[in-house]
Amino acid sequence: MDRRRFLAGTTTLAAVGVAGPFAGVASAGRNGELRPGGGYGPLVPIADERDGVVRLHLPKGFRYRSFNPAGEAFTDGSTTPGRHDGMAAFRGPRGNAILVRNHEVNGPVGAFGDPAKAYDPAAGGGTATLEVTRYGRVVRSGPSLNGTQMNCSGGPMPWGSWVTCEETVNGPDVGNDFTGQDNTKLKEKHGYIFEVPIDGRPSGPIRSAGRFAHESAAFDPMSGAIYLTEDNFAFPSGFYRYIPPKNPLKAGRILDGGKLQMLAVRDQPGKDLSAGQPAGASYRVTWVDIDDPDPAFTGTPSNDTAIQAVGKQGRDKGAALFSRLEGAIHHHGTVYFVSTQGGATAAGDTPPSGFGKGRGQVWAYESWSGRLKLVYESPGAVTLDLPDNVTTSPRGTLVLCEDGGGDNYLRGLTRRGEIFDFSRLVPVAGDSGAEFAGSTFGPGGHTLYVNVQSSQGLSFAIWGPWQRGGF
């Protein structure tokens, strides 16, 4: 994340009024085919340069090194938690990257790091900040935010911060979630976004940005809005924007006390966008206000009731329905975001559990035109299986992390609608749910950093002949 390049690219695109790098991709795959091209060739087993173990399959010519696995000591002496998830890379000294990484830990298991600095000393999630070389060697590392819960994804901010998102509404005021862990042991309410500066201490939750199952955040510098996705597994999800009381580029941070809104399709209240869409689908949108973004619960409602409280306000006003909105990224005036289970169920596929019966959609919201466009809808699990985290390569290709039930891949989606395999994760022993997460290119595009979200989580640095293919 380079502030100068981020702002220059956005300003140039807005000035000429073009539709962004994926204009035309919406027609890709209309007959369910895998469009060839953009890739780097067959995937082969490659040994990890840290210890020689094969953890990834990659195209020939690519190399990688894993680093900072769960259970290893940070350089400050504290212990690295598991469940490595969303992540962003910022420019560091001597060509190194500053990584801010989420840990999606649930339950009242106690804070990692120093509990005296924790938002909630009973909660085990948060973020770590690391300085890492282009080849995956850790220079320094340690906790940067602790005492939060279920920190799933988030988003980089061009003034040098990572916004981390809690994918839960757990707290002592609501019933236990699907895991059955005792919420009365928690000391604080959860379900918020937090800003984590790369060179300072994080502040508290931004409560006006809502208490719901947050997933990702993407900043639009033209409007100053923070776009937010919701991953409400069993229920409809929404696409939101938070408008702070002052543009964060001027304030230097995200201020609380702003307005939360939810996307609706103009003249089609309650439009169900989780269902299969026609190729090239495009909608004019409007935004409805959320009157009570941080509801105060009384009587300890069930978790299912509490997790729908904010979204229901928007849907009562006609907001659109999505299925499991996960990764989001801003690129040249457009916010790309992923609906993990959106789309129609393909012939031969088994519908996934939860809300949404497809294998994934990629959407694009053009903040400058006010239009929502379908970029891609998976024609079946073999082609794209439950996309989750997303980022863009230096050339504008989308990097999609899969969250499927079988083999998990990193896949690329080019501006021409070509989708290709870049890496396959070797299954993690004892953790069938292990998946890729947190992909992010480091300064200059030399290295792709990515995580494995698992109880045995770890991070990777991948490098090689990027110029040969779509990234």
BELSULQUI-V586641 format. One record per pair of residues at least 24 apart in sequence whose C-alpha atoms are under 6 Angstrom apart, sorted by sequence separation. I is the first residue (numbers start at 1). J is the second residue. If there is no record, write none. Layout:
I&J  I&J
//
This chain:
102&126  103&127  123&147  125&149  239&263  263&287  338&362  102&127  123&148  125&150  126&151  166&191  262&287  337&362  101&127  121&147  123&149  166&192  261&287  262&288  337&363  359&385  360&386  101&128  120&147  261&288  336&363  359&386  360&387  100&128  118&146  119&147  165&193  261&289  336&364  100&129  118&147  164&193  261&290  335&364  99&129  164&194  260&290  335&365  99&130  163&194  334&365  98&130  163&195  323&355  334&366  403&435  98&131  162&195  209&242  323&356  97&131  162&196  346&380  78&113  97&132  111&146  161&196  401&436  96&132  111&147  161&197  401&437  96&133  161&198  160&198  106&149  169&212  105&149  106&150  105&150  168&213  341&386  104&150  167&213  340&386  104&151  167&214  340&387  103&151  104&152  166&214  167&215  208&256  270&318  272&320  273&321  274&322  340&388  389&437  102&151  165&214  208&257  269&318  270&319  271&320  272&321  273&322  274&323  165&215  206&256  208&258  270&320  209&260  262&314  264&319  263&319  264&320  327&388  153&215  154&216  155&217  326&388  327&389  329&391  152&215  153&216  154&217  155&218  327&390  122&186  75&140  75&141  76&142  86&152  74&141  85&152  86&153  120&187  276&343  74&142  88&156  120&188  274&342  275&343  276&344  274&343  275&344  65&136  107&181  397&471  108&186  393&471  210&293  211&294  210&294  237&321  238&322  208&293  236&321  237&322  236&322  237&323  285&371  236&323  237&324  284&371  283&371  1&90  283&372  282&372  233&324  282&373  232&324  281&373  231&324  281&374  231&325  212&307  230&325  231&326  229&325  215&326  216&327  218&329  216&328  218&330  234&354  235&355  233&354  234&355  175&300  174&300  175&301  177&303  173&300  174&301  175&302  176&303  175&303  174&303  169&307  3&158  30&279  27&279  26&279  27&280  26&280  134&447  10&332  9&332  10&333  136&461  97&442  32&379  26&374  26&375  25&375  26&376  86&437  87&438  85&437  86&438  88&440  91&443  85&438  89&442  58&423  57&423  57&424  84&451  56&424  85&453  56&425  84&453  56&426  83&453  55&426  83&454  83&455  82&455  84&457  82&456  83&457  82&457  37&418  39&420  36&418  35&418  70&456  70&457  69&457  28&417  69&458  68&458  25&416  25&417  67&459  22&415  66&459  21&415  66&460  65&460  65&461  64&461  64&462  63&462  63&463  62&463  62&464  61&464  40&469  39&469  38&469  39&470  38&470
//
